[in-house]
C-alpha cells in the first residue's frame, strides 16, 4: 500500500524515532487506532517540520508531523499552532484535515508532535502543472485563490480563534521584526551569507523598514495562513478542487494581503529558484497559466463577496511592498534551513543547498527594488532647462525621435524630454492598474480615476494640450510646430491611454480645432473652453450605417431650418467618444441644402448630448473590444432642436471644415501608430531574447531576425514620411501637404499592422491574449485603415494628384 503514497521515502536516519513509544501513545489518544503500527514512511520535503505517513494494523492511515530535533530558532516549528488552527477550522468552508491528537511531551518520540487525518489526493510540486490540460491548470490556480479568499474571510470569533495570534495591531511591523531577527540569528549559526548577498538582503530590509504599510484599516484583521502555496494544498484525485490546506505553522491573525502576495510570488521569483518548483526543462512561465493581474482581481472579488462588501477594489495599493516582504520572508526561511543543514538537523539533505537559493533570492530582491525605484510615481519629474540637462539615454532617444532632416528648437527638445520623463515616471507604472480598472470596475462606462489623477499631474507639469497649433500660443498649448509635436504623439502612442492624460486624444483634438478655427465666440465659451480645460469630452457624428460614408457626399442626415432653430434628424454610428459619461457635445455633420452643389450640401452643427431626441442606441465593438468607457456608439438623432447659433461657420461649409480638421489629426494618428509599433518591436525583441527553440534563443533564428530588421526599416520609413508631411503643413498648409497626408494615412496603419503581427507571432499564443497589449493594439490600428477615410479613398487621392503633377510637369 505504501507504494501508492507519492512523495514518500523510508524514514531518514536522522529522523528515526521510537515506533513502540508512539504506538503506545496512539493506542491511548486515538479511539480507532489498532496497534501495532504496520508501516511508517517519511514525506519528502517538509524542510521545517518532518512529516510522516503512518498505517496501523487495521489499515487506518494518518499523518504525523513533529518538530525537528536539535537547536531551533526561536518561535519556529510551532506544531502546536498548526494543530490549534486546523482543529478550529475543521467543519467550516475552509478545507482542512481532521485533527486526532496533540502531544507536547518531547519524551515520547523526542519532540512535540500531532497526528491528523490522511487526505488521499494530489499535491502539485510542479507549479507549471504539466500533467494537466490548460483549462485544468487555470482552474486549479483559481480554485486555490477561492480557498484563500475563504481563509481570509473567516470570522475568528465564530470558530473560537478570537484569541489566536497577537491582538496587537501592526501586523507587518511585527512580522518584519520577527523575520529580521530570524535572518540575523540564522546568519550567525555558522551560515553567514557571502558579503554581496548579505548587503542585498540588508538593502531589502532597510527598504521594507521604511515602507511599512499603515494598519489593516478597511482591509481588516484576518486569518493568515503564512505559507500559502500550491504544494501546501491537497487536491481531489481527479477534480480541480481543494480537499485540504496543510502546513499552518506560520498561521496567525494579521493582514489579508499577506497570503495572496505569497501565492503570487512565483510571478517574480528568479528562474534559479523556480527551477526546483518545476520539472520542465524550460524556464517556468506561470503567467501562461493565469496572469497575476487576473489572479489578484479574482481574489479581491471573491473576498469582497465572502465579506459582503458591495464592491471589490480593483488593485492593491503598495502591491510591491507585499511582494517584496514575501520575498524577504522566503530569504529568511531559506537562510534558516541552510543553517540547520550545516548543523545537521534539516529535514533532508537538500537543506545544505539552500545557501545558493538565498543568493538567487537576494539578487532578485535587489533587482526588484531597483525596478521600484525606477517607477516611483510619487517622485517629482524635473523639466530640463537646456540640452545640458539631458542624460545620455535621453539624447539617444531624441536623435531617433527627430531625424536630422527635421531640425527642431531646443525648447521643443526640452518639452519632449520632460514628456518622456513624465510618462516613464507616472504613466507607464499605471498601465496595469488602469487595465485592471477598465476590466473589473462594476460600471465599465464610468470615468477611470487613475487617468483623472494623471491628467491633474500633467496639467500641473505644464504638459497640457501640447497638440494645439503654434498660432494659438501663448493662450493655448505649448507653441509647438507640427513636426515638434509629431514626435511627442509617438511617445504618447506607446501607451494606448496616454494621449488622454495630456488632453491630446481624438476626437477631442479635432473638435477643439474646429471650434478654434471656425466656432463663434459663444460656441468657444460654452464648449471649447471646458474642452481645453479637460472638464468635458466630445464626439464627432459623421459616419452613417445606411450609406457608404467613405464618400461624404452620401451623408443623408438632415439639418433643417424651422423658425429660429435647426431640426436635426439622422442615425450615426462609429461615433467615437459617445460612451464617455463626460461626453457633453457632438459636432454633427448633415445636409442643410440637398439641392446645392455636391460640396456645399453639408454643414456642421454643435449638438448637446443631453438635448431631447438624442439617444445612444448601442456601443459597437472592434474585434470584440468595446473600448469602454470611450466607446464607439450608434447614436440616433430624432427631431433634435438646436438654435441656429449652433451652426459652425455657416451653412454649406461642412466639407471645408472636415478637410481642415483632418489634416493635422491624421499626423497625430500616424505618429501614435509609430509609437505603438515601437512598443511592439520592443516587446518582440524582449521576447526573442527570453525564449529558446531548437537549442537557441528566438533572436538568433533567421526568420525572427528578418522580422526584427523589417520592422525597424518599416517604422523608420513611416516616420520619415509622416514627419515630412508635418513639415509641409508647417511651411504651407494642409492643402499643400494633401498628397503626403494621404500617403501616410495608407502607409502608417499598414506598417503598424505588419509590425504588430510579427510581434504577435514571436509571442506565440501569449501575443493574442490579454497578457500583452499586442492584440488590443492590432485591433486599434486595424480600424485606422477605415477611420478618417479608408485606404482606397486615400490611394485614389494619391493617384489623382500624382497623375495631375506628372501631366503638369510634362507641360
Buried (B, 14 or more C-beta within 10 A) or exposed (E): EEEEBEBBEEBEEBBEBEBEEBBBBBBEEBEEBBEEBBBBBBBBBBBBBBBBBBBBEEEBBBBBBBBBBEEBBEEBBBBBBBBBBBBBBBEBEBBBBBBBBBBEEEEBBBBBBBBBBBBEBBBBBBBBBEEBEEEBBBBBBBBBBBBBBBBBBBEBEEBEBEEBBEEEEBBBBBBBEBBBBBBEBBBEBEBBBEEEBBEBBEBBBEBBEEBBBEEBEEBEBBBBBBBBBBBBBBBBEEBBBBBBBBBBBBBBBBBBBBBBBBBBBBBBBBEBBBBEBBEBEEBBBBBBBBBBBBBBBBBBBBBBEBBEBEEBBBBBEEBBBBBBBBBBBBBBBBBBBBBBBBBEBBBBEBBBBBBBBBBBBBBBBBEBBEEBEEBEBEEEBEBBEEEEEBEEEBEEBBEEBBBEEBEBEEEBBBBBBBBBBBBBBBBBBBBBBBBBBBBBBEEBBBBBEBBEBBBEBBBEBEBBBBBBBBEBEEEBBBBBBBBBBBBBBBBBBBBBBBBBBBBBBBBBBBBBBBBBBBBBEEBBEBBBEBBBEBEBBBBBBBBBEEBEBBEBEEBBBBBBEEEEBBBBBBBBBBBBBBBBEBBBBBBBBBBBBEEEEEBBBBBBBBBBBEBEBBEBBEBBEBEEEBBBBBBBBBBBBEEBBBEEBBBBBEBBBBBBBBBBBBBBBBBBBBBBBBBBBBBBBEBBBBBBEEBBEEEEBBBEBEEBEEBBEEBBEBBBEBBEBBBBBBBBBBEEEBEBBBBBBBBBBBBBBBBBBBBBBBBBBBBBEBBBBEBBBBBBBBBBBBBBBBBBBBBEBBBBBBEEBEEEEEEEEEE
